[in-house]
Amino acid sequence: AEAHFRLALQSQPKHREAHFSLARILTLAGKAEAESHYLESLVVEDERTAVHRYYLADYYHRAGRLDEAIREARAARDLAERYAKHDLARYLTDLVQRWQSR
């Protein structure tokens, strides 16, 4: 699957779902540094996507980059609230509180 998405990105480098899918595959394969590249590129390209920001926050948290994790989780929460994704917003609020209490 990883090779498939890399090939797709060679022919369509801005294909958002291929970037996201490849990032998730890399997560499962334990290739965290490569994962961050694809997640960060999604956020830079379109800062309005709460789900991508959530996954980037999760990556930062797993990498021990707590300040960045909290920043991205807050941004994801704010976007979720703005676009009426209230369940996601509540989850992200709780997540930020848990991370800050550590």
N, C-alpha and C positions, 0 to 999 in steps of 0.2 A: 504494500500500500504506500509506503514511504516513497519508493521509486516512482510510482504512478503520479503522486502529487508533485514531486519534484519535476517530472516531465511536463506536467500540466503547467507549472509555473514558468518553465522555459519558454513555452509557446505563448502563455498569457501571464506575464509577470505581475499584473495588478489584480488577478482573480482572487477576490477576498475569501471566498469559501475554501479555495485550495490552500491559501495561507493558514486559515484557521484549522482546517483538517490536518494539515501537516504539523502544525504546532501541537495539536492533541496527540497525534501519532508519536511525535518525538517525546512527549511527556510520558506516554506509556512505555516507550523504549528506554527511558531514563537518560535521554539526551537533553538535559535542561538548558545548556547554553545555546544550543541550536533553537530550542523552543522559544527562548526569549527574543531572538531575532525576529521570528515570524509574528509573535504577539505584539512586539513593539512597533513593527511596521504597520500592523492593522490599526493601532491606536493613533499613530501619527497621521495616517491617511484619513481616518474618519473618527474624530474624537467623540462622536455622538453615540457610539455603540457600547451600551452598558455591559453586555455579556463579554465582549472582548476585554474590556477594562477589568472585569471581575477575574477572568482567567490570568491576566497580567498581574493583578494583585496577588492571586494565589501563587503564581510563579515567584514573585518577589518574596513572599512570605516563606516559601520553601527554601529559597536561596539565602535566607537570613537578612534580607534587605527590608527590615520592618518599616522604616519611615516611608519608603517608596510603596510598600504594600498598603499601608494605611492611606496614603495619598490616592492611589488608584482605586481602592475600595470606596473611598468617599466620593470620588468622581463618578464611579459606577452607580453608587447609591443616588447621587443627585440626578444623574441621567434617568435612572429608573423612576424616580419620583416625577420628573418632568414629563416622561412619556407614559405615565399612569401604569407602570409595572410595579404595583404596590407590594406584592409578595416578595419580589426581588429586592426592593428598597428596604423592607423590614429585615430581610435576611442580612443584607449588607450592613445595616445599622448595627445589628447584633454582632456581626463579624468584626467590625471596627472596634466595638467596645471590648470584645474578647482580646483582640490583638493589643489594644492599648493597655489592658490590665496586666500584661505580662512583664 
